[in-house]
Amino acid sequence: MSSQQDYYEILGVSKNATADELKRAYRQQALKWHPDRHQGEEKKTAEAKFKEINQAYEVLSNPEKRRMYDQVGHTTFTQQSATGGFGGQNPFAGGFRQGPFTYTYSTNVNAEDLFGGFSDPFEIFEQFFGGGNPFGGRTRARKPLYSVELSFMDAVKGVMREVSIEGRKKTIKIPAGVDDNTRVRFTDFDIVVKVAEHDTFKRQGQDVVIDQPISFTTAVLGGTVHVPTVEGDIEVKIRAGTKSGTVLRLRGRGIPYPNRSVRGDEYVRVTIAVPTSLSRKQKELLHEFEKNNR
């Protein structure tokens, strides 16, 4: 279903809507258009509408995606998201590519977050309809749901954790690469993972983004710098004439996908550290440099 509406219109909110207003609008629309509430030909329309609603919320609930969406507009955003990007432009300069802010649609939306505390999408319907599955069929038995808090690096690398389930201690394995609000299923219970933020790495899915300061001379003359990654520091070559804001892509240096052998990427945003204390000789050389480059 191809809609001419933008994402704000799809959710029925203004462009200044807050995060809470977006969430409330999403819940209302999701309840109205959930495919299980419709039959026959209406079901196809509902499925398409439900997908649109999820697409809209996935973008607008993410501050970075929302900023880009507002900058480039609905048509450009959706077209370039579908084709994979603007030919590899800097993702921090309004372009799109396979990187931290690429838009992709996924039906694996975290129901507990979007529906405001319901651990299962059917729970929201049971609240409205008085229990049971209002759309027919069996009501799925829900397993006990617990939460566990992880550091950023434990979530990246995976960890064995001892938890107390109904008074009994159990040792569970959290796979590498889980994100905040990931739900890990076990035989008799489920675990929702809460992941702490990191001072250096900013996570975008399985990609990570960092700001890397370099010296003025390195920016002008080129050189190598030590760049932190989730697996330790590596040396990265800086080309001569590198500008502040340049983004370098380190393929495969991001976060592993859970239970898979592939990883995301790391994006290094270069910032130039401008010297604040110069000798007279250094100032003279810079003035001479500027004079010769006019």
N, C-alpha and C positions, 0 to 999 in steps of 0.2 A: 504494500500500500504506500504509494508515493504521495506525501502530503505537501501542499504549498505553505502550510502553517510553519512558523518557526517554533522552536522548542518551548518558548514562554507561552505561546498561544496553545500549544498542545496540552500543557499542564494547567493553563488557565490562570497564570500569574503575571504580574508586571515584571519589567526588566530590573526593577529594584528589589525584587523579592528576597527576603532573608532565607537562610538555610532552613529554619523551622517552617517558614511558609512554603518552601519548596517541598519539604517532606510531607506536610499536611496535604498539599495539593496532589502529590504523588499517591498517597494512600487513598484519597477519595477516587482518583481516576482509576487506580489499579483495582479497587473494589468494584467499581462500575463496569469495567471492561474486561474483567478476568474471563478467559474463554470458557471456563466451566459453568459460568452463569448464563450461557447462551447456547442455543440449539440450532441445527440446520444451517441455512445460509448465513444467519446472523453470527454463527460461531466463527466463520471465516473473517467476517468484518471485525469481530472482537479480537481475534488473534492478531490481526494486523495492527489494530489500534493499541492493543496491549504492548506489542513490540515497540511502537512509536513512543508510548509513554515511558517505557524502560530506557529507550535511547535518549529521550529528552532528559530524564532524571540523571542518567549516568554522566552526561556532559555537564549539566547545570549544577550538580551537587559536588563536582570537582572544581575547586577554585581556579586551577591552571587552565583546564579545558574551557571553563566558562569564560575566562578572560580572553582566550583565543577566539572562542565562538563570538563574543561580543565585538572583537576587533575585525574579523574577516567577514562576518555575516553567515546566515544559515546556508545559502546555496554554495558558497565557496567552501565552507567548513565540511559539509556533507560530501561534496564532490571530491575534495582532496583527501578526506578520510577514507573514502571508498577506493581511491586509486593508489593510496599509499604515500602521497606527499607531493611536495612542490619540488621534486627533483633533488631532494637531499639538502634543502636549505636549513639554516640554523633554526632549530625548534624554539629557541628563545627569542627569535626575531619575527614571529608571526608565521613561520613556515611549518609544514607538517612532513614528517617522514616516519619510518619505523623507529620510534624513539619514545621518550618518556611521556609525550603528550599526544601520541597517535590515538585516534578514536577508533574503537572497535566495539561492535555490539555483542553483548554476552547475555545469555539467559540465566547465568549463574549469579544472580543478584542476591546479596545478603539480606534475607528476609527479616532477620531480627533487627537489622539497622533500619531498613526502609519502612517496615510496618510498625516501628516504634515499640519494640519489646516483645513481639510475637516471634516465637522460635520456629514456627511452622506457618506457611501462608494460609493454611486452612484454619488456624486459630483465630484469625481476624474474622472469618466468616462465622465461626461458631459463636463469637461474641455478639454478632448481629442477629443470628438466626436461632440462638438458643440451644446450641449443641448439635453435634453430629454434622455430617457432610450434607449440605443443602442441595447438592447437585447429583445425588444418587451415588451408589457404589459404597464400598467399604470405607470407613474412616480409618486412616492409618494410625496404628498405635505409636504414640510418641515415647521415645526413650528419654531417660533423665538427661538433663543438660547442665553441664558444669563449665566453668571458665578457668583458664590458667594464664598467668601473666609471664611474658617472656621479654628478655632484653632484645634489642635490635639484632645483635650478632647471634644469639641463640636461635632466633627465628630464621636468620640467613643460613646457618650451618646445620640446624637440626639439633635436637637435644633429647636425652632421656630424663624424664621428670617423674618424681614420686608424688602421687596425689591421693587424697582421701576420698573414697567413694562409698557413701552410706556406712561410714565408720570403719571401712577396711582400706588399708593402704595398697595401692596398685602402682606399678611402674609402667609408664606409658612412653611410647616413642613419638615425638613430634617431628615430622619430616622436614628436611631442609627446604627453605623457600616459602614457608607459610607467611601470610600477610595478616595485618590487623583485621579481626572479625572473621578469620577463616574458621570454618567448622570442620573439625576432624571427627570422623565417625569410627566408633569402636563397636564391639559386639553388643554390649549391654548399655552403653551410654554414649553421649556425644560430648565433645569438648569444643568450646569457643575460645580461640586464641586472642589475647590482647597483647599487642606488641608496642613496646616503648619506642619513642622517637630517638634519633641519633644526632649528636652534635655536628657531625661532619657530613653524613650521607642523608640525602633526601630521597625517599623512595617514591617511585612512580611505577606501580605494578612490579614487574621483575627487573626494571631498570633502576639505576641509582644516578643521582645528580650531585655534583659537588662544585664548590667555588674554589678555584686554585689561584692564589696570588703568585705573580712572578715579578722579578725585578724589572726596572725600566731598561737596563742594559740588555737583559735577556730578551725582552720584547723587541728591541731594536736589532740586536746582533744575532739572536737565535741562541740555542743551547739546549740543555736537558734539565729537567726538574724531576724531583721525586714526588710522585702522585699517590695518595692513599687509595687503595681499593679494598673491597671486603675480604680479600685474601692476602692483604699486605701491600706494602709500598712497591711501586715499579717505577722505572725511569721512562719518561715520556719526552720525545723530541719536540722542541718549540722552534718553529720556523722564524727566520729573520723577518722583521716587520709585522709580527703578530699584533693585532689590535685588541684592546680590552673588550671583552664580551664575546670573543671568538669561542666557539664550542667544539671540542674535540670528542670524537666518539671512540671509545675503547670497546671493541666487539668482544662479547663473551666475558666481560669483566663485571657483570652485574650479578643478580641474585638467581640461584637455580630455580627452575620450575619444580614444584613438589613431585617427587617420584618420577622425574624425567632426567635425561642426561644433557639437557640444554640449559643455557643460562641467558639472562637478559644482558643488556649492555650498560656501560658506565658512560655518562656524559660529563665532560670536564669543561666548566665555564671559566675562561681565563680572565683574571682581573689583574691590572697592572698597579703595582705598589709604587706610587710617586714619591720620590725622595723629598723629605722636608728640611733636611739640613745639608747644605752644600758648601764646599770651600769656595774661595774666590776664584781659584783656578778652574774648578768645575763649572762655575757659573759662566766664566769667560768662554769656555769650550762650548757650552750649550748656546750661548748667544752667537758664537761663530757658526755653530751648526745651523741655527735658525736662519741666520743671515744668508748662508750659502744655499738654503733650500727655498728661498722666496721666489 
